[in-house]
Amino acid sequence: MARTSTYLNFDKQTEEAFNFYKSVFGGEFIKNSVSRFSSIPATKGIEPIKDEDEDLISHIELSILGGHVLMGSDSPKSRGFLMNFGNNSHINLEFDSEAETQKIFYALSKGGKITMELQNMFWGAYYGSCVDKFGVQWMFNFMKK
């Protein structure tokens, strides 16, 4: 089912931040949504995770008001992230089809900047990201079955 969520990036504070949000909104983290950088498989051409970053959160999800899902990740410099407040949030769109993902991706990126071309990812999604012509950051996910 399609949904929209908010994606937040932190500089080694994701676990602390999401435990705080959980204490505010209640509930539990969405089943199987908490993963760490140590669980990311080795990828040819990408440096392995540094020891000091292995326990950082690579992905987490918490359902908050009205079924809205708050997602997040740490953004370690060792993985090439240059996180600054202002570039630490995205609107995440989850689609029901690859065709719909492509249609909206290319429409939103027109006049803006594609930051990651749509492609198949290790977590099973067809994924890409862009910044629209107004500076809003968007993430696109279609989970292949």
C-alpha positions as a Markdown table, in Angstrom:
| # | Residue | x | y | z |
|---|---|---|---|---|
| 1 | Met | 0.0 | 0.0 | 0.0 |
| 2 | Ala | 1.3 | 3.4 | -0.9 |
| 3 | Arg | 2.2 | 5.8 | 2.0 |
| 4 | Thr | 4.1 | 9.0 | 2.7 |
| 5 | Ser | 6.6 | 9.3 | 5.6 |
| 6 | Thr | 9.2 | 11.7 | 6.9 |
| 7 | Tyr | 12.9 | 10.7 | 6.9 |
| 8 | Leu | 15.3 | 12.3 | 9.3 |
| 9 | Asn | 19.1 | 12.0 | 9.4 |
| 10 | Phe | 21.3 | 12.5 | 12.4 |
| 11 | Asp | 24.9 | 12.8 | 13.2 |
| 12 | Lys | 25.3 | 9.7 | 15.5 |
| 13 | Gln | 22.1 | 10.5 | 17.5 |
| 14 | Thr | 19.4 | 8.5 | 15.7 |
| 15 | Glu | 19.0 | 6.0 | 18.5 |
| 16 | Glu | 18.7 | 8.7 | 21.2 |
| 17 | Ala | 16.4 | 10.8 | 19.0 |
| 18 | Phe | 14.0 | 7.9 | 18.2 |
| 19 | Asn | 13.9 | 6.7 | 21.8 |
| 20 | Phe | 12.9 | 10.3 | 22.7 |
| 21 | Tyr | 10.2 | 10.3 | 20.0 |
| 22 | Lys | 9.0 | 6.9 | 21.2 |
| 23 | Ser | 8.7 | 8.3 | 24.8 |
| 24 | Val | 6.6 | 11.3 | 23.4 |
| 25 | Phe | 4.3 | 9.4 | 21.0 |
| 26 | Gly | 4.3 | 6.0 | 22.7 |
| 27 | Gly | 4.1 | 2.7 | 20.8 |
| 28 | Glu | 6.9 | 0.5 | 19.6 |
| 29 | Phe | 9.3 | 0.6 | 16.7 |
| 30 | Ile | 7.8 | -1.0 | 13.6 |
| 31 | Lys | 8.6 | -4.7 | 13.5 |
| 32 | Asn | 12.0 | -5.5 | 11.9 |
| 33 | Ser | 12.6 | -1.8 | 11.2 |
| 34 | Val | 15.7 | -1.3 | 13.4 |
| 35 | Ser | 18.9 | -2.1 | 11.5 |
| 36 | Arg | 22.5 | -1.1 | 12.1 |
| 37 | Phe | 25.3 | -0.3 | 9.7 |
| 38 | Ser | 27.0 | -3.6 | 10.7 |
| 39 | Ser | 24.2 | -5.5 | 8.9 |
| 40 | Ile | 24.8 | -3.8 | 5.6 |
| 41 | Pro | 26.4 | -6.3 | 3.2 |
| 42 | Ala | 29.7 | -5.6 | 1.7 |
| 43 | Thr | 29.4 | -3.9 | -1.7 |
| 44 | Lys | 32.1 | -3.9 | -4.4 |
| 45 | Gly | 33.6 | -0.4 | -4.7 |
| 46 | Ile | 32.3 | 0.8 | -1.4 |
| 47 | Glu | 34.6 | 1.0 | 1.7 |
| 48 | Pro | 33.6 | -1.3 | 4.5 |
| 49 | Ile | 31.9 | 0.2 | 7.6 |
| 50 | Lys | 34.4 | 1.6 | 10.1 |
| 51 | Asp | 34.4 | -0.1 | 13.5 |
| 52 | Glu | 33.3 | 3.0 | 15.3 |
| 53 | Asp | 30.2 | 3.2 | 13.1 |
| 54 | Glu | 29.0 | -0.4 | 13.1 |
| 55 | Asp | 26.5 | 0.1 | 15.9 |
| 56 | Leu | 25.0 | 3.2 | 14.4 |
| 57 | Ile | 21.4 | 3.0 | 13.1 |
| 58 | Ser | 21.2 | 2.5 | 9.3 |
| 59 | His | 17.3 | 2.5 | 9.4 |
| 60 | Ile | 14.5 | 2.8 | 12.0 |
| 61 | Glu | 10.7 | 3.4 | 11.8 |
| 62 | Leu | 8.2 | 4.6 | 14.4 |
| 63 | Ser | 4.5 | 5.1 | 13.7 |
| 64 | Ile | 3.3 | 8.4 | 15.1 |
| 65 | Leu | 0.0 | 10.4 | 14.9 |
| 66 | Gly | -2.6 | 9.2 | 12.4 |
| 67 | Gly | -0.4 | 6.4 | 11.0 |
| 68 | His | 2.3 | 8.7 | 9.8 |
| 69 | Val | 5.6 | 7.0 | 9.9 |
| 70 | Leu | 8.8 | 8.7 | 11.1 |
| 71 | Met | 11.9 | 7.1 | 9.7 |
| 72 | Gly | 15.6 | 7.8 | 10.4 |
| 73 | Ser | 19.2 | 7.0 | 10.0 |
| 74 | Asp | 22.6 | 8.0 | 11.2 |
| 75 | Ser | 24.8 | 9.8 | 8.7 |
| 76 | Pro | 28.4 | 9.0 | 9.5 |
| 77 | Lys | 31.1 | 10.9 | 7.7 |
| 78 | Ser | 33.0 | 7.6 | 7.1 |
| 79 | Arg | 30.2 | 6.6 | 4.7 |
| 80 | Gly | 30.5 | 9.9 | 2.7 |
| 81 | Phe | 27.6 | 11.7 | 4.4 |
| 82 | Leu | 28.0 | 15.4 | 4.9 |
| 83 | Met | 25.0 | 16.0 | 7.2 |
| 84 | Asn | 24.0 | 19.6 | 8.0 |
| 85 | Phe | 20.7 | 20.8 | 9.5 |
| 86 | Gly | 18.7 | 21.7 | 6.4 |
| 87 | Asn | 19.8 | 18.6 | 4.5 |
| 88 | Asn | 18.8 | 16.2 | 7.2 |
| 89 | Ser | 15.1 | 15.6 | 6.3 |
| 90 | His | 13.4 | 14.1 | 3.3 |
| 91 | Ile | 9.8 | 13.3 | 2.3 |
| 92 | Asn | 9.8 | 9.6 | 1.6 |
| 93 | Leu | 7.3 | 8.3 | -0.9 |
| 94 | Glu | 6.4 | 4.6 | -1.1 |
| 95 | Phe | 4.7 | 3.5 | -4.3 |
| 96 | Asp | 2.6 | 0.5 | -5.5 |
| 97 | Ser | 4.4 | 0.2 | -8.8 |
| 98 | Glu | 7.7 | 0.8 | -10.5 |
| 99 | Ala | 6.0 | 2.8 | -13.3 |
| 100 | Glu | 4.3 | 5.1 | -10.8 |
| 101 | Thr | 7.7 | 5.5 | -9.0 |
| 102 | Gln | 9.4 | 6.6 | -12.2 |
| 103 | Lys | 6.6 | 8.9 | -13.3 |
| 104 | Ile | 6.6 | 10.9 | -10.0 |
| 105 | Phe | 10.4 | 10.8 | -9.6 |
| 106 | Tyr | 11.1 | 12.3 | -13.0 |
| 107 | Ala | 8.3 | 14.9 | -12.6 |
| 108 | Leu | 9.5 | 16.1 | -9.2 |
| 109 | Ser | 13.2 | 16.1 | -10.3 |
| 110 | Lys | 12.5 | 18.3 | -13.4 |
| 111 | Gly | 14.2 | 21.6 | -12.8 |
| 112 | Gly | 15.9 | 20.2 | -9.7 |
| 113 | Lys | 18.7 | 17.7 | -9.1 |
| 114 | Ile | 18.7 | 13.9 | -9.1 |
| 115 | Thr | 20.9 | 12.9 | -6.1 |
| 116 | Met | 20.6 | 9.2 | -6.7 |
| 117 | Glu | 19.2 | 7.7 | -9.9 |
| 118 | Leu | 16.4 | 5.1 | -9.5 |
| 119 | Gln | 18.0 | 1.7 | -9.1 |
| 120 | Asn | 17.6 | -1.7 | -7.4 |
| 121 | Met | 18.9 | -1.7 | -3.8 |
| 122 | Phe | 20.2 | -4.4 | -1.4 |
| 123 | Trp | 17.1 | -4.0 | 0.8 |
| 124 | Gly | 14.8 | -5.1 | -2.0 |
| 125 | Ala | 13.6 | -1.7 | -3.1 |
| 126 | Tyr | 13.7 | 0.2 | -6.4 |
| 127 | Tyr | 15.0 | 3.5 | -4.9 |
| 128 | Gly | 16.2 | 6.9 | -5.9 |
| 129 | Ser | 16.3 | 10.5 | -4.5 |
| 130 | Cys | 16.1 | 14.0 | -5.7 |
| 131 | Val | 15.9 | 17.6 | -4.7 |
| 132 | Asp | 13.1 | 19.5 | -6.4 |
| 133 | Lys | 13.4 | 23.0 | -7.9 |
| 134 | Phe | 12.3 | 24.5 | -4.6 |
| 135 | Gly | 15.0 | 22.7 | -2.5 |
| 136 | Val | 12.8 | 20.0 | -1.0 |
| 137 | Gln | 14.5 | 16.6 | -0.7 |
| 138 | Trp | 12.5 | 13.5 | -1.8 |
| 139 | Met | 13.1 | 9.8 | -1.5 |
| 140 | Phe | 11.4 | 7.2 | -3.7 |
| 141 | Asn | 10.8 | 3.6 | -2.7 |
| 142 | Phe | 9.1 | 0.8 | -4.5 |
| 143 | Met | 9.4 | -2.5 | -2.6 |
| 144 | Lys | 9.7 | -5.3 | -5.0 |
| 145 | Lys | 8.0 | -8.5 | -4.0 |
